[in-house]
């Protein structure tokens, strides 16, 4: 396994829409393993392929759920088939070091996709995991937290990037 370079704003690939995965083969499985390693090494809770420079529709997530249990998932070609409720959790992004914002999301989701082995997967998610999934699926659509931010917040962040403040402490 190897660590991949996490793309950060304003790298263009973050705005690119991911294409559906056609083959779940060894190359893709290696990409998933590398993405997991990269996410863990950066103390992230989720990572979309877009963020490591690969425009294919898949993401990984590792979110504490129901107490101590952790759920590590890789979802290929994710589609939301059900969503309800409202939730707003403060989010950060490995591609936007230093930026944090509350985003209104659905509180509960059911998604469909394929797992690392190509098996169809249907997953129900709530709370933090539901938020992480929506955040990662945003990345696959070329959308980042900056697109959810008010103009003022976005401008303040861009200004801090110019000064180099954000380099101080990247958070998940
Ligand atoms: Co992100």
Backbone and ligand atoms as CSV (ligand in chain L), in Angstrom:
chain,resi,resn,atom,element,x,y,z
A,1,UNK,N,N,0.840,-1.201,0.000
A,1,UNK,CA,C,0.000,0.000,0.000
A,1,UNK,C,C,0.869,1.242,0.000
A,2,UNK,N,N,0.308,2.313,-0.490
A,2,UNK,CA,C,1.083,3.548,-0.477
A,2,UNK,C,C,0.182,4.743,-0.195
A,3,UNK,N,N,0.801,5.756,0.377
A,3,UNK,CA,C,0.064,6.977,0.664
A,3,UNK,C,C,-0.096,7.787,-0.606
A,4,UNK,N,N,-1.282,8.327,-0.803
A,4,UNK,CA,C,-1.564,9.137,-1.980
A,4,UNK,C,C,-1.543,10.606,-1.578
A,5,UNK,N,N,-1.253,11.464,-2.542
A,5,UNK,CA,C,-1.236,12.893,-2.222
A,5,UNK,C,C,-2.669,13.434,-2.230
A,6,UNK,N,N,-3.048,14.042,-1.128
A,6,UNK,CA,C,-4.390,14.618,-1.038
A,6,UNK,C,C,-4.398,15.977,-1.734
A,7,UNK,N,N,-5.275,16.110,-2.724
A,7,UNK,CA,C,-5.386,17.370,-3.456
A,7,UNK,C,C,-6.103,18.391,-2.586
A,8,UNK,N,N,-5.601,19.601,-2.609
A,8,UNK,CA,C,-6.225,20.646,-1.814
A,8,UNK,C,C,-6.663,21.797,-2.712
A,9,UNK,N,N,-7.625,22.572,-2.209
A,9,UNK,CA,C,-8.084,23.749,-2.931
A,9,UNK,C,C,-6.888,24.636,-3.220
A,10,UNK,N,N,-6.728,25.235,-4.402
A,10,UNK,CA,C,-7.668,25.281,-5.538
A,10,UNK,C,C,-7.349,24.302,-6.678
A,11,UNK,N,N,-6.840,23.128,-6.378
A,11,UNK,CA,C,-6.534,22.181,-7.469
A,11,UNK,C,C,-7.812,21.824,-8.239
A,12,UNK,N,N,-7.709,21.902,-9.558
A,12,UNK,CA,C,-8.871,21.813,-10.444
A,12,UNK,C,C,-9.676,20.530,-10.343
A,13,UNK,N,N,-9.012,19.420,-10.004
A,13,UNK,CA,C,-9.733,18.139,-10.001
A,13,UNK,C,C,-10.853,18.126,-8.970
A,14,UNK,N,N,-10.751,18.958,-7.946
A,14,UNK,CA,C,-11.793,19.003,-6.917
A,14,UNK,C,C,-13.121,19.500,-7.476
A,15,UNK,N,N,-13.069,20.147,-8.630
A,15,UNK,CA,C,-14.301,20.659,-9.246
A,15,UNK,C,C,-14.825,19.724,-10.328
A,16,UNK,N,N,-14.081,18.665,-10.580
A,16,UNK,CA,C,-14.449,17.759,-11.670
A,16,UNK,C,C,-15.429,16.689,-11.169
A,17,UNK,N,N,-16.435,16.410,-12.003
A,17,UNK,CA,C,-17.389,15.355,-11.644
A,17,UNK,C,C,-16.774,13.989,-11.914
A,18,UNK,N,N,-16.967,13.072,-10.981
A,18,UNK,CA,C,-16.417,11.738,-11.150
A,18,UNK,C,C,-17.253,10.936,-12.139
A,19,UNK,N,N,-16.594,10.037,-12.845
A,19,UNK,CA,C,-17.294,9.151,-13.776
A,19,UNK,C,C,-17.559,7.808,-13.091
A,20,UNK,N,N,-18.630,7.146,-13.502
A,20,UNK,CA,C,-18.973,5.849,-12.914
A,20,UNK,C,C,-17.841,4.849,-13.150
A,21,UNK,N,N,-17.595,4.023,-12.150
A,21,UNK,CA,C,-16.602,2.953,-12.265
A,21,UNK,C,C,-17.180,1.854,-13.151
A,22,UNK,N,N,-16.379,1.379,-14.109
A,22,UNK,CA,C,-16.889,0.342,-15.016
A,22,UNK,C,C,-16.404,-1.041,-14.599
A,23,UNK,N,N,-15.164,-1.109,-14.110
A,23,UNK,CA,C,-14.605,-2.407,-13.728
A,23,UNK,C,C,-14.085,-2.370,-12.310
A,24,UNK,N,N,-14.546,-3.305,-11.499
A,24,UNK,CA,C,-14.009,-3.416,-10.154
A,24,UNK,C,C,-12.951,-4.514,-10.206
A,25,UNK,N,N,-11.714,-4.069,-10.443
A,25,UNK,CA,C,-10.621,-5.023,-10.637
A,25,UNK,C,C,-9.512,-4.773,-9.621
A,26,UNK,N,N,-8.409,-5.452,-9.796
A,26,UNK,CA,C,-7.291,-5.331,-8.861
A,26,UNK,C,C,-6.769,-3.907,-8.728
A,27,UNK,N,N,-6.764,-3.189,-9.837
A,27,UNK,CA,C,-6.268,-1.805,-9.809
A,27,UNK,C,C,-7.162,-0.949,-8.918
A,28,UNK,N,N,-8.480,-1.161,-9.051
A,28,UNK,CA,C,-9.416,-0.385,-8.243
A,28,UNK,C,C,-9.314,-0.775,-6.762
A,29,UNK,N,N,-9.133,-2.075,-6.518
A,29,UNK,CA,C,-9.002,-2.529,-5.129
A,29,UNK,C,C,-7.743,-1.960,-4.483
A,30,UNK,N,N,-6.673,-1.856,-5.271
A,30,UNK,CA,C,-5.450,-1.230,-4.747
A,30,UNK,C,C,-5.692,0.243,-4.442
A,31,UNK,N,N,-6.439,0.913,-5.326
A,31,UNK,CA,C,-6.763,2.321,-5.091
A,31,UNK,C,C,-7.534,2.464,-3.769
A,32,UNK,N,N,-8.501,1.568,-3.539
A,32,UNK,CA,C,-9.290,1.621,-2.301
A,32,UNK,C,C,-8.383,1.415,-1.082
A,33,UNK,N,N,-7.484,0.430,-1.165
A,33,UNK,CA,C,-6.566,0.183,-0.042
A,33,UNK,C,C,-5.690,1.407,0.217
A,34,UNK,N,N,-5.195,2.011,-0.859
A,34,UNK,CA,C,-4.349,3.205,-0.716
A,34,UNK,C,C,-5.157,4.374,-0.150
A,35,UNK,N,N,-6.413,4.490,-0.582
A,35,UNK,CA,C,-7.258,5.576,-0.064
A,35,UNK,C,C,-7.518,5.381,1.424
A,36,UNK,N,N,-7.760,4.136,1.832
A,36,UNK,CA,C,-7.960,3.865,3.265
A,36,UNK,C,C,-6.726,4.243,4.067
A,37,UNK,N,N,-5.564,3.841,3.558
A,37,UNK,CA,C,-4.326,4.145,4.266
A,37,UNK,C,C,-4.101,5.664,4.341
A,38,UNK,N,N,-4.385,6.328,3.222
A,38,UNK,CA,C,-4.209,7.782,3.160
A,38,UNK,C,C,-5.154,8.484,4.133
A,39,UNK,N,N,-6.422,8.027,4.160
A,39,UNK,CA,C,-7.419,8.618,5.069
A,39,UNK,C,C,-6.989,8.429,6.521
A,40,UNK,N,N,-6.562,7.215,6.865
A,40,UNK,CA,C,-6.171,6.952,8.257
A,40,UNK,C,C,-4.939,7.759,8.639
A,41,UNK,N,N,-3.995,7.838,7.721
A,41,UNK,CA,C,-2.767,8.552,8.035
A,41,UNK,C,C,-3.027,10.052,8.221
A,42,UNK,N,N,-4.076,10.573,7.573
A,42,UNK,CA,C,-4.405,12.001,7.706
A,42,UNK,C,C,-5.446,12.221,8.804
A,43,UNK,N,N,-5.796,11.155,9.553
A,43,UNK,CA,C,-6.836,11.216,10.595
A,43,UNK,C,C,-8.162,11.724,10.047
A,44,UNK,N,N,-8.490,11.324,8.830
A,44,UNK,CA,C,-9.773,11.713,8.235
A,44,UNK,C,C,-10.839,10.671,8.534
A,45,UNK,N,N,-12.107,11.052,8.360
A,45,UNK,CA,C,-13.208,10.106,8.543
A,45,UNK,C,C,-13.825,9.703,7.209
A,46,UNK,N,N,-13.343,10.328,6.132
A,46,UNK,CA,C,-13.854,9.977,4.813
A,46,UNK,C,C,-12.926,10.536,3.750
A,47,UNK,N,N,-12.925,9.894,2.577
A,47,UNK,CA,C,-12.072,10.371,1.492
A,47,UNK,C,C,-12.698,9.918,0.164
A,48,UNK,N,N,-12.856,10.871,-0.746
A,48,UNK,CA,C,-13.382,10.554,-2.071
A,48,UNK,C,C,-12.209,10.422,-3.036
A,49,UNK,N,N,-12.387,9.584,-4.071
A,49,UNK,CA,C,-11.298,9.359,-5.034
A,49,UNK,C,C,-10.834,10.677,-5.663
A,50,UNK,N,N,-11.796,11.570,-5.899
A,50,UNK,CA,C,-11.473,12.902,-6.435
A,50,UNK,C,C,-10.350,13.564,-5.650
A,51,UNK,N,N,-10.377,13.364,-4.331
A,51,UNK,CA,C,-9.409,14.038,-3.462
A,51,UNK,C,C,-7.990,13.497,-3.588
A,52,UNK,N,N,-7.844,12.332,-4.226
A,52,UNK,CA,C,-6.497,11.819,-4.453
A,52,UNK,C,C,-6.178,11.831,-5.952
A,53,UNK,N,N,-6.916,12.652,-6.693
A,53,UNK,CA,C,-6.599,12.874,-8.094
A,53,UNK,C,C,-7.169,11.839,-9.042
A,54,UNK,N,N,-8.181,11.102,-8.601
A,54,UNK,CA,C,-8.765,10.070,-9.443
A,54,UNK,C,C,-10.262,10.341,-9.621
A,55,UNK,N,N,-10.674,10.598,-10.865
A,55,UNK,CA,C,-12.077,10.986,-11.101
A,55,UNK,C,C,-13.000,9.803,-11.314
A,56,UNK,N,N,-12.960,8.856,-10.384
A,56,UNK,CA,C,-13.905,7.741,-10.454
A,56,UNK,C,C,-14.820,7.824,-9.239
A,57,UNK,N,N,-16.060,7.355,-9.435
A,57,UNK,CA,C,-17.078,7.512,-8.398
A,57,UNK,C,C,-16.929,6.476,-7.290
A,58,UNK,N,N,-16.088,6.784,-6.327
A,58,UNK,CA,C,-15.999,5.938,-5.143
A,58,UNK,C,C,-15.446,6.733,-3.973
A,59,UNK,N,N,-15.807,6.283,-2.785
A,59,UNK,CA,C,-15.267,6.919,-1.581
A,59,UNK,C,C,-15.060,5.879,-0.499
A,60,UNK,N,N,-14.251,6.229,0.474
A,60,UNK,CA,C,-14.084,5.391,1.663
A,60,UNK,C,C,-14.472,6.236,2.874
A,61,UNK,N,N,-14.907,5.562,3.933
A,61,UNK,CA,C,-15.251,6.274,5.160
A,61,UNK,C,C,-14.958,5.370,6.345
A,62,UNK,N,N,-14.593,5.983,7.436
A,62,UNK,CA,C,-14.336,5.250,8.677
A,62,UNK,C,C,-14.852,6.131,9.807
A,63,UNK,N,N,-16.035,5.790,10.268
A,63,UNK,CA,C,-16.749,6.652,11.208
A,63,UNK,C,C,-17.135,5.837,12.435
A,64,UNK,N,N,-16.888,6.362,13.625
A,64,UNK,CA,C,-17.343,5.656,14.816
A,64,UNK,C,C,-18.867,5.631,14.810
A,65,UNK,N,N,-19.455,4.459,14.986
A,65,UNK,CA,C,-20.919,4.408,14.998
A,65,UNK,C,C,-21.383,3.574,16.179
A,66,UNK,N,N,-22.506,3.947,16.740
A,66,UNK,CA,C,-23.075,3.250,17.889
A,66,UNK,C,C,-22.033,2.909,18.930
A,67,UNK,N,N,-21.513,3.943,19.547
A,67,UNK,CA,C,-20.554,3.740,20.626
A,67,UNK,C,C,-19.170,3.455,20.110
A,68,UNK,N,N,-18.651,2.294,20.454
A,68,UNK,CA,C,-17.244,1.988,20.180
A,68,UNK,C,C,-17.006,1.399,18.790
A,69,UNK,N,N,-18.069,0.835,18.230
A,69,UNK,CA,C,-17.888,0.122,16.966
A,69,UNK,C,C,-17.519,1.075,15.837
A,70,UNK,N,N,-16.527,0.702,15.056
A,70,UNK,CA,C,-16.189,1.520,13.896
A,70,UNK,C,C,-16.679,0.818,12.643
A,71,UNK,N,N,-17.050,1.636,11.672
A,71,UNK,CA,C,-17.536,1.076,10.441
A,71,UNK,C,C,-16.655,1.598,9.314
A,72,UNK,N,N,-15.878,0.709,8.719
A,72,UNK,CA,C,-15.019,1.114,7.610
A,72,UNK,C,C,-15.698,0.666,6.328
A,73,UNK,N,N,-15.979,1.625,5.455
A,73,UNK,CA,C,-16.676,1.250,4.233
A,73,UNK,C,C,-15.992,1.820,2.998
A,74,UNK,N,N,-16.159,1.109,1.898
A,74,UNK,CA,C,-15.766,1.633,0.588
A,74,UNK,C,C,-17.003,1.477,-0.277
A,75,UNK,N,N,-17.436,2.547,-0.907
A,75,UNK,CA,C,-18.629,2.471,-1.749
A,75,UNK,C,C,-18.307,2.964,-3.158
A,76,UNK,N,N,-18.605,2.093,-4.115
A,76,UNK,CA,C,-18.345,2.382,-5.532
A,76,UNK,C,C,-19.677,2.725,-6.208
A,77,UNK,N,N,-19.674,3.750,-7.027
A,77,UNK,CA,C,-20.886,4.222,-7.725
A,77,UNK,C,C,-22.071,4.423,-6.775
A,78,UNK,N,N,-21.880,5.213,-5.723
A,78,UNK,CA,C,-22.954,5.391,-4.745
A,78,UNK,C,C,-24.130,6.193,-5.308
A,79,UNK,N,N,-25.335,5.758,-4.929
A,79,UNK,CA,C,-26.562,6.475,-5.287
A,79,UNK,C,C,-27.419,6.551,-4.028
A,80,UNK,N,N,-27.983,7.718,-3.760
A,80,UNK,CA,C,-28.882,7.855,-2.615
A,80,UNK,C,C,-30.261,7.391,-3.048
A,81,UNK,N,N,-30.813,6.390,-2.328
A,81,UNK,CA,C,-32.148,5.922,-2.708
A,81,UNK,C,C,-33.225,6.368,-1.718
A,82,UNK,N,N,-32.810,6.811,-0.548
A,82,UNK,CA,C,-33.767,7.354,0.417
A,82,UNK,C,C,-33.044,8.388,1.252
A,83,UNK,N,N,-33.738,9.457,1.615
A,83,UNK,CA,C,-33.145,10.415,2.540
A,83,UNK,C,C,-34.252,11.127,3.290
A,84,UNK,N,N,-34.041,11.344,4.595
A,84,UNK,CA,C,-35.012,12.141,5.336
A,84,UNK,C,C,-34.388,12.782,6.568
A,85,UNK,N,N,-35.145,13.682,7.162
A,85,UNK,CA,C,-34.683,14.380,8.354
A,85,UNK,C,C,-33.688,15.471,8.016
A,86,UNK,N,N,-33.309,16.216,9.051
A,86,UNK,CA,C,-32.335,17.292,8.870
A,86,UNK,C,C,-31.286,17.206,9.938
A,87,UNK,N,N,-30.073,17.547,9.563
A,87,UNK,CA,C,-28.964,17.486,10.494
A,87,UNK,C,C,-27.956,18.554,10.092
A,88,UNK,N,N,-27.304,19.133,11.075
A,88,UNK,CA,C,-26.268,20.124,10.777
A,88,UNK,C,C,-25.109,19.893,11.728
A,89,UNK,N,N,-24.022,19.387,11.187
A,89,UNK,CA,C,-22.844,19.046,11.991
A,89,UNK,C,C,-21.687,19.877,11.451
A,90,UNK,N,N,-20.793,20.316,12.324
A,90,UNK,CA,C,-19.630,21.054,11.845
A,90,UNK,C,C,-18.712,20.096,11.092
A,91,UNK,N,N,-18.347,20.492,9.872
A,91,UNK,CA,C,-17.530,19.630,9.026
A,91,UNK,C,C,-16.219,20.313,8.661
A,92,UNK,N,N,-15.203,19.479,8.510
A,92,UNK,CA,C,-13.940,19.941,7.950
A,92,UNK,C,C,-13.685,19.111,6.704
A,93,UNK,N,N,-12.571,19.356,6.032
A,93,UNK,CA,C,-12.274,18.619,4.808
A,93,UNK,C,C,-10.764,18.548,4.631
A,94,UNK,N,N,-10.270,17.349,4.314
A,94,UNK,CA,C,-8.821,17.194,4.124
A,94,UNK,C,C,-8.324,18.042,2.947
A,95,UNK,N,N,-9.226,18.402,2.036
A,95,UNK,CA,C,-8.826,19.217,0.887
A,95,UNK,C,C,-8.899,20.716,1.179
A,96,UNK,N,N,-9.425,21.062,2.365
A,96,UNK,CA,C,-9.539,22.474,2.757
A,96,UNK,C,C,-8.984,22.642,4.166
A,97,UNK,N,N,-7.662,22.503,4.313
A,97,UNK,CA,C,-7.077,22.551,5.656
A,97,UNK,C,C,-7.477,23.832,6.389
A,98,UNK,N,N,-7.950,23.657,7.619
A,98,UNK,CA,C,-8.256,24.815,8.447
A,98,UNK,C,C,-9.673,25.339,8.296
A,99,UNK,N,N,-10.430,24.824,7.321
A,99,UNK,CA,C,-11.784,25.334,7.082
A,99,UNK,C,C,-12.806,24.457,7.790
A,100,UNK,N,N,-13.723,25.097,8.536
A,100,UNK,CA,C,-14.782,24.337,9.187
A,100,UNK,C,C,-16.096,25.082,9.015
A,101,UNK,N,N,-17.164,24.313,8.820
A,101,UNK,CA,C,-18.460,24.939,8.580
A,101,UNK,C,C,-19.573,23.939,8.894
A,102,UNK,N,N,-20.689,24.458,9.369
A,102,UNK,CA,C,-21.879,23.620,9.544
A,102,UNK,C,C,-22.623,23.556,8.216
A,103,UNK,N,N,-23.045,22.356,7.824
A,103,UNK,CA,C,-23.792,22.195,6.578
A,103,UNK,C,C,-25.091,21.458,6.882
A,104,UNK,N,N,-26.194,21.957,6.317
A,104,UNK,CA,C,-27.482,21.267,6.480
A,104,UNK,C,C,-27.524,20.058,5.555
A,105,UNK,N,N,-27.735,18.918,6.169
A,105,UNK,CA,C,-27.760,17.660,5.406
A,105,UNK,C,C,-28.988,16.858,5.840
A,106,UNK,N,N,-29.251,15.759,5.126
A,106,UNK,CA,C,-30.259,14.810,5.576
A,106,UNK,C,C,-29.711,14.052,6.775
A,107,UNK,N,N,-30.603,13.744,7.728
A,107,UNK,CA,C,-30.165,13.060,8.946
A,107,UNK,C,C,-30.049,11.552,8.743
A,108,UNK,N,N,-30.786,11.063,7.769
A,108,UNK,CA,C,-30.764,9.620,7.524
A,108,UNK,C,C,-30.770,9.370,6.019
A,109,UNK,N,N,-30.012,8.360,5.635
A,109,UNK,CA,C,-29.881,8.032,4.218
A,109,UNK,C,C,-29.902,6.537,4.009
A,110,UNK,N,N,-30.347,6.133,2.846
A,110,UNK,CA,C,-30.059,4.775,2.393
A,110,UNK,C,C,-29.346,4.938,1.060
A,111,UNK,N,N,-28.176,4.333,0.943
A,111,UNK,CA,C,-27.468,4.411,-0.335
A,111,UNK,C,C,-27.263,3.020,-0.916
A,112,UNK,N,N,-27.087,3.037,-2.221
A,112,UNK,CA,C,-26.862,1.795,-2.949
A,112,UNK,C,C,-25.557,1.956,-3.719
A,113,UNK,N,N,-24.818,0.894,-3.855
A,113,UNK,CA,C,-23.582,0.951,-4.623
A,113,UNK,C,C,-22.968,-0.429,-4.646
A,114,UNK,N,N,-21.645,-0.453,-4.819
A,114,UNK,CA,C,-20.934,-1.728,-4.845
A,114,UNK,C,C,-19.788,-1.673,-3.860
A,115,UNK,N,N,-19.474,-2.819,-3.259
A,115,UNK,CA,C,-18.352,-2.839,-2.323
A,115,UNK,C,C,-17.056,-3.169,-3.063
A,116,UNK,N,N,-15.973,-3.270,-2.287
A,116,UNK,CA,C,-14.633,-3.486,-2.823
A,116,UNK,C,C,-14.535,-4.735,-3.696
A,117,UNK,N,N,-15.429,-5.707,-3.431
A,117,UNK,CA,C,-15.366,-6.950,-4.192
A,117,UNK,C,C,-16.357,-6.983,-5.344
A,118,UNK,N,N,-17.088,-5.867,-5.519
A,118,UNK,CA,C,-18.029,-5.808,-6.627
A,118,UNK,C,C,-19.416,-6.307,-6.276
A,119,UNK,N,N,-19.622,-6.560,-4.983
A,119,UNK,CA,C,-20.935,-7.029,-4.543
A,119,UNK,C,C,-21.847,-5.834,-4.309
A,120,UNK,N,N,-23.118,-5.964,-4.697
A,120,UNK,CA,C,-24.045,-4.854,-4.473
A,120,UNK,C,C,-24.218,-4.611,-2.978
A,121,UNK,N,N,-24.301,-3.354,-2.641
A,121,UNK,CA,C,-24.325,-2.978,-1.237
A,121,UNK,C,C,-25.457,-1.983,-1.020
A,122,UNK,N,N,-26.239,-2.222,0.027
A,122,UNK,CA,C,-27.261,-1.252,0.416
A,122,UNK,C,C,-26.980,-0.908,1.867
A,123,UNK,N,N,-26.858,0.370,2.152
A,123,UNK,CA,C,-26.395,0.780,3.463
A,123,UNK,C,C,-27.284,1.891,4.010
A,124,UNK,N,N,-27.723,1.706,5.244
A,124,UNK,CA,C,-28.480,2.761,5.906
A,124,UNK,C,C,-27.518,3.512,6.816
A,125,UNK,N,N,-27.587,4.828,6.781
A,125,UNK,CA,C,-26.670,5.623,7.601
A,125,UNK,C,C,-27.422,6.737,8.297
A,126,UNK,N,N,-26.987,7.037,9.512
A,126,UNK,CA,C,-27.564,8.139,10.282
A,126,UNK,C,C,-26.460,9.014,10.828
A,127,UNK,N,N,-26.861,10.190,11.285
A,127,UNK,CA,C,-25.971,11.106,11.998
A,127,UNK,C,C,-24.643,11.310,11.293
A,128,UNK,N,N,-23.526,11.089,12.046
A,128,UNK,CA,C,-22.209,11.430,11.489
A,128,UNK,C,C,-21.923,10.677,10.182
A,129,UNK,N,N,-22.247,9.378,10.163
A,129,UNK,CA,C,-21.966,8.620,8.934
A,129,UNK,C,C,-22.777,9.163,7.758
A,130,UNK,N,N,-24.048,9.521,8.022
A,130,UNK,CA,C,-24.886,10.080,6.948
A,130,UNK,C,C,-24.276,11.386,6.436
A,131,UNK,N,N,-23.769,12.195,7.348
A,131,UNK,CA,C,-23.140,13.466,6.958
A,131,UNK,C,C,-21.882,13.213,6.134
A,132,UNK,N,N,-21.045,12.274,6.610
A,132,UNK,CA,C,-19.797,11.983,5.895
A,132,UNK,C,C,-20.112,11.484,4.474
A,133,UNK,N,N,-21.095,10.617,4.360
A,133,UNK,CA,C,-21.450,10.088,3.031
A,133,UNK,C,C,-21.890,11.225,2.102
A,134,UNK,N,N,-22.707,12.142,2.617
A,134,UNK,CA,C,-23.155,13.263,1.767
A,134,UNK,C,C,-21.986,14.173,1.398
A,135,UNK,N,N,-21.057,14.354,2.347
A,135,UNK,CA,C,-19.861,15.161,2.086
A,135,UNK,C,C,-19.013,14.516,0.975
A,136,UNK,N,N,-18.816,13.194,1.072
A,136,UNK,CA,C,-17.990,12.510,0.065
A,136,UNK,C,C,-18.693,12.460,-1.290
A,137,UNK,N,N,-20.020,12.291,-1.262
A,137,UNK,CA,C,-20.750,12.268,-2.540
A,137,UNK,C,C,-20.743,13.664,-3.181
A,138,UNK,N,N,-20.714,14.700,-2.365
A,138,UNK,CA,C,-20.511,16.058,-2.907
A,138,UNK,C,C,-19.205,16.106,-3.698
A,139,UNK,N,N,-18.115,15.583,-3.094
A,139,UNK,CA,C,-16.811,15.587,-3.788
A,139,UNK,C,C,-16.928,14.913,-5.152
A,140,UNK,N,N,-17.678,13.803,-5.211
A,140,UNK,CA,C,-17.800,13.073,-6.474
A,140,UNK,C,C,-18.560,13.897,-7.513
A,141,UNK,N,N,-19.323,14.887,-7.039
A,141,UNK,CA,C,-20.024,15.786,-7.947
A,141,UNK,C,C,-19.269,17.094,-8.174
A,142,UNK,N,N,-18.037,17.166,-7.691
A,142,UNK,CA,C,-17.233,18.377,-7.877
A,142,UNK,C,C,-17.578,19.497,-6.903
A,143,UNK,N,N,-18.237,19.137,-5.803
A,143,UNK,CA,C,-18.684,20.136,-4.828
A,143,UNK,C,C,-17.891,19.992,-3.532
A,144,UNK,N,N,-17.433,21.113,-2.974
A,144,UNK,CA,C,-16.731,21.068,-1.689
A,144,UNK,C,C,-17.469,21.939,-0.674
A,145,UNK,N,N,-16.983,21.906,0.563
A,145,UNK,CA,C,-17.580,22.720,1.629
A,145,UNK,C,C,-17.617,24.198,1.253
A,146,UNK,N,N,-16.646,24.635,0.462
A,146,UNK,CA,C,-16.613,26.055,0.073
A,146,UNK,C,C,-17.882,26.443,-0.677
A,147,UNK,N,N,-18.444,25.477,-1.434
A,147,UNK,CA,C,-19.664,25.759,-2.182
A,147,UNK,C,C,-20.874,25.890,-1.266
A,148,UNK,N,N,-20.760,25.389,-0.035
A,148,UNK,CA,C,-21.859,25.501,0.931
A,148,UNK,C,C,-21.710,26.743,1.802
A,149,UNK,N,N,-20.555,27.395,1.710
A,149,UNK,CA,C,-20.259,28.497,2.633
A,149,UNK,C,C,-20.844,29.814,2.134
A,150,UNK,N,N,-21.080,30.701,3.075
A,150,UNK,CA,C,-21.510,32.052,2.704
A,150,UNK,C,C,-20.327,32.747,2.023
A,151,UNK,N,N,-20.638,33.774,1.280
A,151,UNK,CA,C,-19.608,34.528,0.576
A,151,UNK,C,C,-18.550,35.031,1.561
A,152,UNK,N,N,-19.021,35.540,2.705
A,152,UNK,CA,C,-18.088,36.090,3.695
A,152,UNK,C,C,-17.120,35.034,4.200
A,153,UNK,N,N,-17.673,33.859,4.520
A,153,UNK,CA,C,-16.847,32.794,5.059
A,153,UNK,C,C,-15.845,32.296,4.017
A,154,UNK,N,N,-16.319,32.240,2.791
A,154,UNK,CA,C,-15.449,31.767,1.713
A,154,UNK,C,C,-14.301,32.762,1.490
A,155,UNK,N,N,-14.658,34.027,1.467
A,155,UNK,CA,C,-13.624,35.042,1.241
A,155,UNK,C,C,-12.609,35.084,2.375
A,156,UNK,N,N,-13.102,34.909,3.599
A,156,UNK,CA,C,-12.188,34.907,4.749
A,156,UNK,C,C,-11.207,33.744,4.626
A,157,UNK,N,N,-11.719,32.589,4.168
A,157,UNK,CA,C,-10.837,31.421,4.028
A,157,UNK,C,C,-9.807,31.638,2.925
A,158,UNK,N,N,-10.258,32.177,1.802
A,158,UNK,CA,C,-9.335,32.401,0.691
A,158,UNK,C,C,-8.246,33.395,1.092
A,159,UNK,N,N,-8.635,34.370,1.897
A,159,UNK,CA,C,-7.660,35.342,2.386
A,159,UNK,C,C,-6.643,34.652,3.310
A,160,UNK,N,N,-7.148,33.763,4.186
A,160,UNK,CA,C,-6.245,33.075,5.114
A,160,UNK,C,C,-5.291,32.156,4.361
A,161,UNK,N,N,-5.763,31.593,3.233
A,161,UNK,CA,C,-4.885,30.739,2.414
A,161,UNK,C,C,-3.733,31.556,1.849
A,162,UNK,N,N,-4.042,32.763,1.423
A,162,UNK,CA,C,-3.010,33.631,0.852
A,162,UNK,C,C,-1.942,33.957,1.878
A,163,UNK,N,N,-2.403,34.159,3.107
A,163,UNK,CA,C,-1.453,34.483,4.178
A,163,UNK,C,C,-0.704,33.249,4.665
A,164,UNK,N,N,-1.264,32.072,4.353
A,164,UNK,CA,C,-0.599,30.853,4.786
A,164,UNK,C,C,-1.024,30.377,6.168
A,165,UNK,N,N,-2.063,31.014,6.752
A,165,UNK,CA,C,-2.549,30.607,8.082
A,165,UNK,C,C,-3.004,29.152,8.114
A,166,UNK,N,N,-3.661,28.747,7.025
A,166,UNK,CA,C,-4.315,27.440,7.022
A,166,UNK,C,C,-3.312,26.305,7.060
A,167,UNK,N,N,-2.071,26.587,6.710
A,167,UNK,CA,C,-1.054,25.533,6.707
A,167,UNK,C,C,-0.766,25.042,8.123
A,168,UNK,N,N,-1.181,25.808,9.107
A,168,UNK,CA,C,-0.845,25.501,10.491
A,168,UNK,C,C,-1.371,24.156,10.976
A,169,UNK,N,N,-2.626,23.857,10.729
A,169,UNK,CA,C,-3.122,22.612,11.294
A,169,UNK,C,C,-4.254,21.983,10.517
A,170,UNK,N,N,-3.937,21.141,9.535
A,170,UNK,CA,C,-5.014,20.473,8.817
A,170,UNK,C,C,-5.807,19.529,9.726
A,171,UNK,N,N,-7.105,19.629,9.656
A,171,UNK,CA,C,-7.967,18.755,10.459
A,171,UNK,C,C,-8.827,17.929,9.509
A,172,UNK,N,N,-9.299,16.794,9.968
A,172,UNK,CA,C,-10.086,15.928,9.087
A,172,UNK,C,C,-11.306,16.617,8.473
L,1,CO,CO,CO,-13.872,16.690,1.977
